[in-house]
Amino acid sequence: MEANDIKNIWKSGIEGDIDRYSDSELNKMVVKSARKSIKAVYPGTIFRLIIIGVIMYLIAILLWSNRSKEVIFLDFSGLIILSVSYFLWERSAYKMRKYTYGMPVKEWLEYRIKQIEKSIKFNKKYDLLIYGCSFLFATGFYAFYQVATKMTPGLLNLFIIPIGLVIYLWIVRRSLNRNYRKTLNELKELYTQFEESNE
């Protein structure tokens, strides 16, 4: 049964179509449809594989490379920051998609809508601060890495890395904001349809 079936059933407004499904089946369709919408807020499989690849690369470097203490410290710091961030991100994604069967679907949906609304409000309020700090932290980390490895950065690197980072953060920010709004609208529409079907 497709997740979009529930939208088609409700949009058709045909009672006979709704009656064909048990409450349990309708609940499953709602949860499946909501999970599909929530998935858009979190990066997909390719992003996960990249992060896991970088983590594995950092572990391999720490175990088998012969570097100075400063560089080892920076690699270890990068590994810790990336691992903790990835763990928290996966935990958040798991909690948002988790559904315990028997739990009222209406309450489950309400909670997800509130969480997405909170995230949108938080992002609106602290958006520039978060991305500004991310930019400063990343460029600072890059500068320390250059000093620790005793590499003399070329003028090209001094401009390309920060500009590339600004463009990347701008794309991520725009994409996330758009996905949060889209997910919120889809969840609210699903909630409305679910309420109408139970009237």
Rosetta blueprint (number, residue, H / E / L):
1 M L
2 E L
3 A L
4 N L
5 D H
6 I H
7 K H
8 N H
9 I H
10 W H
11 K H
12 S H
13 G L
14 I L
15 E H
16 G H
17 D H
18 I H
19 D H
20 R L
21 Y L
22 S L
23 D H
24 S H
25 E H
26 L H
27 N H
28 K H
29 M H
30 V H
31 V H
32 K H
33 S H
34 A H
35 R H
36 K H
37 S H
38 I H
39 K H
40 A L
41 V L
42 Y L
43 P L
44 G L
45 T H
46 I H
47 F H
48 R H
49 L H
50 I H
51 I H
52 I H
53 G H
54 V H
55 I H
56 M H
57 Y H
58 L H
59 I H
60 A H
61 I H
62 L H
63 L H
64 W H
65 S L
66 N L
67 R L
68 S L
69 K H
70 E H
71 V H
72 I H
73 F H
74 L H
75 D H
76 F H
77 S H
78 G H
79 L H
80 I H
81 I H
82 L H
83 S H
84 V H
85 S H
86 Y H
87 F H
88 L H
89 W H
90 E H
91 R H
92 S H
93 A H
94 Y H
95 K H
96 M H
97 R H
98 K L
99 Y L
100 T L
101 Y L
102 G L
103 M L
104 P L
105 V H
106 K H
107 E H
108 W H
109 L H
110 E H
111 Y H
112 R H
113 I H
114 K H
115 Q H
116 I H
117 E H
118 K H
119 S H
120 I H
121 K H
122 F H
123 N H
124 K H
125 K H
126 Y H
127 D H
128 L H
129 L H
130 I H
131 Y H
132 G H
133 C H
134 S H
135 F H
136 L H
137 F H
138 A H
139 T H
140 G H
141 F H
142 Y H
143 A H
144 F H
145 Y H
146 Q H
147 V H
148 A H
149 T L
150 K L
151 M L
152 T L
153 P L
154 G L
155 L H
156 L H
157 N H
158 L H
159 F H
160 I H
161 I H
162 P H
163 I H
164 G H
165 L H
166 V H
167 I H
168 Y H
169 L H
170 W H
171 I H
172 V H
173 R H
174 R H
175 S H
176 L H
177 N H
178 R H
179 N H
180 Y H
181 R H
182 K H
183 T H
184 L H
185 N H
186 E H
187 L H
188 K H
189 E H
190 L H
191 Y H
192 T H
193 Q H
194 F H
195 E H
196 E H
197 S H
198 N L
199 E L
